[in-house]
Amino acid sequence: MKVLVPVKRVIDYNVKARVKPDQSGVDLANVKMSMNPFDEISVEEAVRLKEAGTATEVVVVSIGPQQCQETLRTALAMGADRGILIKTDDKVEPLAVAKLLKAVVAEESPELVILGKQAIDDDSNQTGQMLAALLDWPQGTFANEVKVDGGKANVTREIDGGLQTVALDLPAIVTTDLRLNEPRYASLPNIMKAKKKPIDMKEIGDYGVDVAPRLTTVKVTEPPVREAGEIVEDVPTLVSKLKAKGAL
């Protein structure tokens, strides 16, 4: 079974994002970038499936600038077999990403696509669902447990009311939640091995997909500064202050 794992290069989650002075977007100059945390979980799950003998090959794919090779190398060091980079310096919206991934699926014919439920830069939470719709494949979103056996994937997913388990006929789409697993750190020997693993370089034009943006960013601003809290001496004082603010 082949598993396809899309990965995205984003601002590292430990870095505080800065807005450009002209408010046209987020400043990426001299900012540490890394793999989207939810995608790390996807790679880890795919590698675990391979280690268990369920998957035979793990292919990672990224869409973005040349620097995305670093993100792919990280995934290869974690245990993926090969990578695909679709190069573009333009911002690609979730629908365009889903269309490109559909084209990659047509080429690679994976039986399972595992991707993060969302990217921490735009928090869209759309690509997995859009890809499932375009492929007409079953989907298990927000997965916190995945078991693949006999042509089916049993996915336990997090919902508002607790947990729900769905049985998906393969091929299928799975999007990962935080509690699915704990991604491994790549060891130095695996990092060195990853440098020799192949990465196919592609262009958007190779797939004939229209990636023209459908959204326009009007303005990007930082959230308002939170007001300082206040410490009260006792419960009656707390209650009176909450009443004064209309909270009670």
ABEGO torsion letter per residue (X at the ends): XBBBBBBBBBBBAABBBBBBAAGAEBBABGBBBBBBAAAAAAAAAAAAAAAAGABABBBBBBBEBAAAAAAAAAAAAAGBABBBBBBBABBBBAAAAAAAAAAAAAAAGBABBBBBABBAAAGAGAAAAAAAAAAGBBBBBGBABBBBBGGBBBBBBBBAAEBBBBBBBOBBBBBBBAAABBBBBBBAAAAAAAAABBBBBBBAAAAGBBABBABBBABBBBBBBBBBBBBBABAAAAAAAAAAAGAX
